[in-house]
Amino acid sequence: MGNAAYGAGLALLMAGGREDEAREWLDRAAGRWRESWEHAAPDAWGRPIGALKAELIAGRKPTVERVTKLVTNERDHVVGSR
């Protein structure tokens, strides 16, 4: 669901004039990726990176800071440290 929501958000953003609707879809994508991350392997970073990208594109700086903290604090390593 995260990938589909992300694609919808990007398409709406690129179409122009539908930025609010695009942000809703990008937020939905980020939420799905964050929810499913706990079920991923410890070295699987696609979900938090996808969530971070979606939040950045949606212009959600406070959420980006929260996601960054989640990524660096909830795992015993950070992205790229292995």
Steps between C-alpha positions, in 0.01 A plus 500: 500500500787739567627483143155554349429797727842646422437469125161668534652783701777559248256491207272756665794723587635490146153568353505835680224675688431201727774542758275447804366174361855394408617563857220280634615212280866555585412504871306177451802340331734604780257367758474160334877467474549600864233251613658211313861573595482304826437186294803553276840338535748703711705590193200598283494876463259553210200580720655775715675651199172496305319661794767766524482576127120523508506735798769720342308530174181577694685779683457348847817610679390406854407154379832467318679575826287238676567237232873576510499454877309174462752367249803588709362402842287191452757286325841408636663657195431777256451486128823406321694399810532133405 
